[in-house]
Amino acid sequence: MAEKPDKPEMAWRVVGALIGLGTGFVARKAIEFGWQKVTGKKPPADPDSLEISMAEAIGYAVVMGVGMEVTRIVATRTAAKRWQSWKQKAGGLS
């Protein structure tokens, strides 16, 4: 009997979580590095601080939000395709 497609298997959930953590960390560091190179300033540690301009706080939030989400989507979809490919190859060997 085939697995239900709406209930991911536990192994994929663990792999997906680890991929999400790893890519999130790398993406955040890359975005912070890029922000510093482009603006010449360190990224705002606390965008809610009144010492940071509204434009800078919003700009950083937009860049960080879009960058992190795009990274998550790309990493998750790539990993899912490779997972499915691996499952098909492993299933064909038995």
Backbone torsions as a table, in degrees:
resi	resn	phi	psi	omega
1	MET	NA	134.6	-177.7
2	ALA	-74.1	150.3	177.2
3	GLU	-71.9	152.9	175.4
4	LYS	-70.0	130.0	-178.3
5	PRO	-68.4	-19.7	-178.4
6	ASP	-87.5	-2.9	179.5
7	LYS	-118.5	96.1	-178.4
8	PRO	-65.5	145.9	179.5
9	GLU	-70.9	156.4	-174.2
10	MET	-60.9	-40.3	-178.6
11	ALA	-60.1	-43.7	179.6
12	TRP	-65.9	-36.7	179.6
13	ARG	-62.7	-40.8	178.8
14	VAL	-67.4	-47.2	179.1
15	VAL	-60.0	-45.6	179.7
16	GLY	-60.8	-40.8	179.1
17	ALA	-65.3	-43.2	178.8
18	LEU	-65.2	-40.4	177.2
19	ILE	-63.3	-43.1	178.9
20	GLY	-60.8	-43.2	179.2
21	LEU	-65.1	-47.0	-178.4
22	GLY	-64.2	-48.4	-178.8
23	THR	-69.0	-33.2	177.3
24	GLY	-63.1	-43.5	179.0
25	PHE	-63.1	-49.0	-178.7
26	VAL	-64.0	-43.3	-179.5
27	ALA	-62.6	-42.2	-179.7
28	ARG	-61.9	-45.4	179.4
29	LYS	-64.0	-40.7	179.8
30	ALA	-65.7	-41.9	179.2
31	ILE	-66.3	-42.0	177.6
32	GLU	-62.7	-41.7	177.9
33	PHE	-62.9	-46.6	178.4
34	GLY	-61.5	-41.0	178.8
35	TRP	-59.8	-43.9	-178.3
36	GLN	-67.4	-38.7	179.0
37	LYS	-66.8	-41.0	-176.4
38	VAL	-75.6	-46.3	-174.6
39	THR	-91.1	-20.7	-175.4
40	GLY	79.3	4.0	179.5
41	LYS	-122.6	155.3	173.4
42	LYS	-68.4	149.6	176.5
43	PRO	-61.0	147.1	-179.5
44	PRO	-61.8	125.3	178.4
45	ALA	-69.8	-35.5	179.6
46	ASP	-134.8	93.5	-178.9
47	PRO	-59.8	-17.1	178.9
48	ASP	-80.2	-11.2	-178.3
49	SER	-65.2	139.0	179.1
50	LEU	-74.1	-10.1	177.4
51	GLU	-76.0	-15.4	179.5
52	ILE	-100.9	135.4	-178.9
53	SER	-65.0	154.7	179.3
54	MET	-60.7	-42.8	-178.8
55	ALA	-62.0	-42.6	179.9
56	GLU	-67.2	-42.4	-179.9
57	ALA	-63.2	-45.0	179.7
58	ILE	-68.6	-42.5	178.4
59	GLY	-58.7	-45.5	179.4
60	TYR	-64.7	-41.9	179.6
61	ALA	-62.1	-41.9	179.9
62	VAL	-66.2	-48.4	-179.4
63	VAL	-61.0	-45.8	-178.6
64	MET	-66.4	-45.1	-178.7
65	GLY	-63.4	-48.7	-179.5
66	VAL	-66.1	-44.8	-179.2
67	GLY	-60.9	-45.1	-179.4
68	MET	-66.5	-41.1	-178.2
69	GLU	-69.6	-42.1	178.0
70	VAL	-62.1	-43.4	178.0
71	THR	-61.0	-43.7	-180.0
72	ARG	-62.1	-44.6	-179.2
73	ILE	-63.0	-48.4	-178.5
74	VAL	-62.1	-46.8	-178.7
75	ALA	-64.5	-44.5	-178.0
76	THR	-66.2	-44.0	-179.8
77	ARG	-66.7	-41.1	178.2
78	THR	-63.4	-45.5	179.4
79	ALA	-64.3	-38.8	179.7
80	ALA	-64.6	-40.9	178.0
81	LYS	-63.7	-43.2	179.2
82	ARG	-67.6	-36.2	177.9
83	TRP	-63.2	-46.4	179.2
84	GLN	-62.8	-41.2	178.1
85	SER	-62.1	-43.8	179.1
86	TRP	-63.9	-42.4	179.3
87	LYS	-62.3	-41.4	179.9
88	GLN	-65.6	-42.1	178.4
89	LYS	-65.9	-42.7	179.5
90	ALA	-66.9	-36.8	179.0
91	GLY	-69.0	-31.5	-179.8
92	GLY	-76.4	-17.5	-178.3
93	LEU	-83.7	-21.7	-176.3
94	SER	-86.3	NA	NA
